Amino acid sequence: MKLLYCGDVVGRSGRDSISEHLPTLRKQLALDFVVVNGENAASGFGITEKICAGFYEAGADCIVLGNHSFDQKDIMSYMSEDARLIRPINYPEGTPGRGASAFKTRAGKTVLVVQVMGRVFMDPLDDPFAAVDKILKSGRLAQKYDFILIDVHGEATSEKMALGHFCDGRVSAVVGSHSHVPTADTQILPGGTGYQTDAGMCGDYNSVIGMEKEEPIRRFTRKIPSSRFTPALGPGTLCGIYIETDDKTGFTTRIEPVRIGARLLQHVPD
C-alpha cells in the first residue's frame, strides 16, 4: 500500500498548499490513502465542516486533529457524525468524536488510523501508551488490518520516540505531529514500523511555526501579549510523509519525507 500523511495545516496558506498539491501527489504517487492533520486549519485554531469538505475534495480520506480539536464551537456536533474526522483517542470517556477509525480503500484494503496525544508539556490527558495498547489489542496488523497508522500529537520528541518503539512490530507506521517542523529522522524501526518524529506543517514557513512573526517575537522579548496569534499568509509549503508497505505483512518497506512548495528544500519521492 501507498499512504501519504500531510502535516499540520496552518491557516489559509496551509489549506491552499493542500488544494494545490494534493490532487497531483495523489496521482503522481498512486496513493491508496491520504491522511491530513487539520487541527490548525481554521485561522490557526481548530477546523470547520466547510474546511473538512475542502480537504476531502482535494483527495484526503481521513482528517486527524490534536490539542486544538475543539477550538471551533460548531465542530463537536459535526465530529460525532463524520467517521473520517479523528481526535486524540486518550481524551476522557464521553468526549465527542472518535480517536480511531477503520477505512476501506478502493482496492478493498483495510486501514486503521489512530491518533493519540502526548502528555509531556501538553494537556494531561489519559495515558497515551495504555490507550494505544488497548486499541491495538482489538485487531492485529496483517490479520484484521492491512495498514495501521498511529499519529502521535505531542511536544516532546522523547515521548514520540518512546511511543514509536512501543508500537514497533505492531503497526505499519508511527508519525509525529504538532511541532510544525519536519524532523530528519525518517526510518524503519527494527520491527518493521516506519517512523518520523514530526511530519512538519503545511503552511507558510516564513513565520514562527505558521504564525505571523511579530506577535510571537513580542511575547518572547517582552513577555506581554498584545494581540492574537494570526497565521502567516505567504506562499505555503506542503510537508508530509510518504509510506509504502508490504501487502503480506503490513510493515513499512519505504518511507520518505515530502516537501513541496515555497521555501524548504523540495523533496518528492520518485
N, C-alpha and C positions, 0 to 999 in steps of 0.2 A: 504494500500500500504506500501511497504518497500523500503526506499531510503537510500543510503549511499552518504555522502558528504566527499570527501577527500581534506584535507587542502593543502595549497600552496606547490607545488612540486618544490624542490630546487635542480637543477643540476642533475648529474648522479646518486648520491645516492638516491635522491628522485624518479627519474624515475625507478631505479632498485627496490625500495620498492613497487611501483605500479605494475610493471610487475611480481614481485614475489608473492605478497599477494592478489592483487585484484581478479584474477580469482578464487582463493579459497574462498575469502569472498563472492563473488557473489553467489557461490553455497551454501556455508555454511549458509548464512543468507537468502537465497531465495530472493535475491533482485530484485525488479521490475525496479529500475532505479538507475544509478550511475552518480554523478557529480564530476569532478576533477578540482581543481584550478591549471592551468598550467602556470601562468604568470612568474614564475621564473625557468621554466624547462630547458631553453636553456642556460647553463652555468650561471644560476642565473638571467638572464635578458631576459624576453620575451619567445616566443615559436616559433617553426618552423612547417611547414607542416608535415615533417617526424616524429616529436615528437607527433603531434596530431594523426597521424596514429597509432603509437605505443600505445597510451592511448586507442584508440578505440579498437584495437586488444586485449588489456588486459581486456576490459569489460566496459569502460566508454561509457556513452550515450551522454554526454554533457561535454564541457570544458569551464570553466569561466576564466577570466583573471584579470585585475586590472590596477594599475598605470604603469606597465611595458608592457602593451598590445602591444605597437608599437616599442619596442626596436629592434626587428629583422626586417631588411629593407624589406624583401620579404613577410612579413606576411599580409600586407594590402590588396593585391590583393586576396590572399587566403581567408582572413577573409570575404570578400564580397561574396565568393562562398559557404562557409561552414556554414550552418544554425545552426550547433551544437556548433559553437565557438562563445562565447558571451563576449563582453567587457562592461564596465560600461555604463548604459543607459543614464547617465547625462552628457556624453560628448556633446559638442555643435552640433547642427544640421549640417548635412553634413559630420560628421566624418565617415570613413569607418566602415563597420561591423554593428552589431545589439546589442542592450542592453537587449533583451528579445527574447525568442523563445518558442514555444509550441511544445510538442512532444507527440507521441502516443506510449504507451508501447505495449509489445507483447500481453498483456491481453486486449488491447483496451482502457486503461485509458489515460486521457489527463493530461500532466504535463506541467506547465508553470514555466520556470526558468528565473529569473530576477537578474541582477547584478547592484548594484548602488555603487558609490564611495563617501565616506565621504569627507568633506571639511576642517575639523579641522586638522591642521598640514599636510595637503595634498595639491595637486594642486587645485586651486579654480575653480572647475567645476560648472555646473548649480546646482540649488537647488536639493539635493537628495530627500527631502521629497516630493516636488512637482512632481518630475519625477516618484517616486513610486506611488504616489496617482493617477496620470494620467493613468498609465498602469493598476492599479487595478480597475479603473472605467470602463475599457473596457471589463471586464468579471469577474464574481464573482465565488468564491470557491463554490463547490458542485452544481454549475449550468453549467458554461462553462468549468470549470477545476476541475479535481479530486484532484490535488495536486498543490499548488503554493509554490515555494521556492524563498526566497529573500536572495541573498548573499550581505552582506554589507562589502565592502572592505574599511577598514578605520583604522586610527591610534588611535583615541580617544575612549576609552571604553564608555564614556558617550554618545557620538554621536551614537554608535552602539546600546546601550541600548534604547536610545530615539527612534530610528527607529524601534526597536523591539516592543516597546509598541505602537508606531504609527500604526504598521501593525497588532497588536494583534486583533484577531477576524475576520481578513480578509484574512489571508494566513495560510498555513499549518505550515511553519517554517521560521524563520529568523536565518541565520547563518553568523557569522562574519569571516573575513579573513584578511590577511596582516601582523599581528604581529608575526606570526610564532611560537607562544607559546600557547598551548592549555589552555583555561580557565576552571575553575572548577564550573561554574555557569549553567550547563546544567539543563534546567527546562521547564515546560509547563506554559506559562503565563495565567492569569485569563480568557482570551477569547478563549483559546484552541490552541494558536500558540506555537509550540516548539521553543526553543531559546537557543543559546550559543554564548557568546561574540566573541570567536575566536576558530576556529577548530584546530589551530596549523599548523604544516607543515609536509610534507613528505620529509625527508632528514636526514642528519647526525646531531644529537643533541650534539655531541662533537665539538661544533662550536659556533660562535656568529650568531645567527638566520640563521644558514645554511651555513655561510661563514667561510673559514679558519680564525683562531683566530688572527694571528699575525698582519694583516693589520688593522682590526678594533681596536685592543688594541693600536697599534701605533698611530692611529688617535685620540683616546681618550686621550692618555697620552702626545703626542707631538703636536697635532693639525696640523700636516703636512702630507698629503698623500704621500706615496712613491711608491705605486703600485695599480693595480686594485684589487677590491674585487674578490675573486675566491671561488666557492663552495667547502665546505669540502667534502672529498672523502671517509670517513669512512663508516661503515655499516649504512644503513638508517633505520628509523622508519616511518611507515605509521600512520599518525594521521588523524582522521576524526570523523564524527558524524553519528550515525545510527538513523533513524526516522521511526516510524510506525504511520500510520494514520487510522482513521475510514473511511470506504468506503462510508458511507452515508453523513457524514458532511465534510470530508476532513481535519479535525483537528487532531492534534497530540495526540496519546494515549500513546506513549512510545518514549523516546529519551535518548540515551546513547552515551558516548564517545567511540571511537575506537582507541586503541593504540596497535600496533603490530610491533615488530622488535627489534632493538638493545639495546636501553638504558632506555627508560621510563618504568614506571610500566605498565605491559601489561594489556589490558582490551579488550575483545571481547564479545559482548552480547551473552547470551545463545540462 
